[in-house]
């Protein structure tokens, strides 16, 4: 970029004293050429950090743009007494990169939760149909013989209509533990009531 001979940035460049702290001071005053010079000097480091954190070049380029927008807006917040200009810029780059990773993870978690909620069967509907057709008196007697944990799990999922997810939330246990209790309970019921084909 061509610089005006009498601009503060030209003086800095001419003296080879391209001090990042001085450039940040000029950026805080609205000097566009200082911003361009700052970008020229340190953008590669910001991009390298973002790329190593995100492992995605297009995301890293977006983060680099966000970092320099923040620098343009917040250059007046830089305090040389608290650290170097390079460290200040890299702290912003690190924070922005980590934020992007967290956003991506949160999106994956939301997508996973949606998929699980929408597409995972809430309970075994075939088993539920069979249970409904068994003589209720015999079934109650068989359920009473289950362990308290099995009985609680089977009752919540098949009698009160809770999904595995809801039942595990009610009991405050992991979903895998809930499914294990239900499975063990159903196996015990099958032994007591052989007409259950589970």
N, C-alpha and C positions, 0 to 999 in steps of 0.2 A: 504494500500500500504506500502510495506517495505521501510524504508528510510535508506540511508547510515549513519553510525554513525557520520561521519565527515562533513556531508552536512549542509549548513546553515538552512535548513528546520528541520533537526533532532534537531538542537540546539533549534530552536523556539518551536518545539513540546515538547522537553524534559523540557524546562523551563516553559511550559504551557503558554508561551507568544505568542500565535498564533495571533499575531496582523495582521489584514487584510492589514493595510497600509504597514507593513514590507513585507508581502507576495507579495503584488502588486509590490513593489520595486524589489523583487527577480524575479517575473514573467517578469518584464520589462527587466531584465538582461538575460532572456532566461531560467530560472530555471524551468524545467518541474515538479520537485517534489513540488516546491512551488505552481505551477499552480494546481496540483492534490490536495494539501492541501486546497488551496483557494476554489476549487470546492467543496470539502468535507464540508467545513464550511458554505458556503453561497448558494450553488445551490438550496437547498430546499426553500430558501426565494425567489429566482428568479423564480422558478417553481410555487410557490404559487401565486406570483404577476401575472405572465403570465396566469395562470389558471383562476384567478378571473377576469382578463380583457377579456380574449378570450372566456371563458366558453367552451373550447374544449381541452381535455387533450392532444391529438396528436399535435394540433397546439401549445399548450403551451410547449410541449417538444421540438418542432422544434425551437421555439423562445428562449428557454433556451440554446440550442446548439449555436444559433446565438450570443447570449449575451456573452457566454464564448469564442467564437471565437474572438469577438470584444475585449474582455478583454485581450486575449493573444496578439492580434495585437496592442492594444493601451494602454497597462498598463503604458507605460512611460508618458502618458498624465495625469495620476493621480497627483493631487497637494493637499497634505494634508492641505495646508494653506486655501484651498477653501472649505473644508468639509471632512467628514469622508470617509474612503474607502467603508464602507457599503453603504453610501448614493450615492457615485459615481457609484457603481455597480448597485444599484437599479434604478438610473436615466437611465442608459443604458437599463435595463430591461423594465422600463416603456416606454421609447421611442420605443424600438423594438416591444413591445406589441401593442402600439397605432398604429404604422406603419402597423402592420399586420391587425388590425381592419380596418384601412382606406383602405388597399388593398382589403380586402374582401368586404367592402361596395362599392368601386369603381367597382369591378367585378360584384356585384349584380346590380349596376346602369347600367353598360354596357349591361348586359344580359337583363335587363328590357327594356332598350331603343331599343335594337335589336328586342326583341319580339314584342314590340309595333309597331315598324316601319315595321317589316316583316309580322306580322299577323293581325294587326288591319286594318280593311278596311279604306282606306283613305277618302272615302266619300260614301254616300249612292248611289250606282250605279243604283238601281231601280228608285229612285227619279230622278236621272239625266236623265235616259231614258225617263221617263214620261215628264219631262220638255222639252226635245228636240222635243217631238211630239206635244206639245201644240202650237197653232198658235202663231208665234213669236211676232206679233203686240200686241195681247192681253197680252201675257206674259210680254212684255216690259212695257206696261201700268200698269200691276199689280205690277211689281217690283218697278216702280216709286212711287207707293203708300206706299211702306214700309218705316219704319223709316230709317234715314241715317245709323244707326249702323247695322240694319238688311240688308239693301240693300248692304252695303259694304261687309258684311259677306257672303251673298248669291252670290254676284258677284264674290268674290274671290274664293269661293269653287266650284261653278257650271259653271261659264262662263270662268274663266281664268284657271281652272283646278288645282288650288292649293289644297293640302291636308289640313285637319284641322290643322295639325302641322305647315305646311308652312304658312298658312294663319294667324295663331296665332302669328307666328314669325314676319310676315310682319307688323301686327298691334301692336305688342308688348303687347299682352294680353295673359292670361293663356288659355290653350287649352279648358278647361271647359267653360270659358266665350265665346270662339269662337263657340263652339258647341251649347250653349244656344242661341246665336244670330241667328245662322243658323236655329235651330229648331223653334224659334219664327217667323222668316221670312217665313219659309215653312208653318207654320200654318196660317199665314196671307195670304199667296198665296192661300192656300186651300180654305179659306173663299171667296176670290175674284174669284178663278177659281175652281169651285166645281168638275170639271172633274179630278183634281189632287187627286189621292187616296193616301194621305200621312198621 
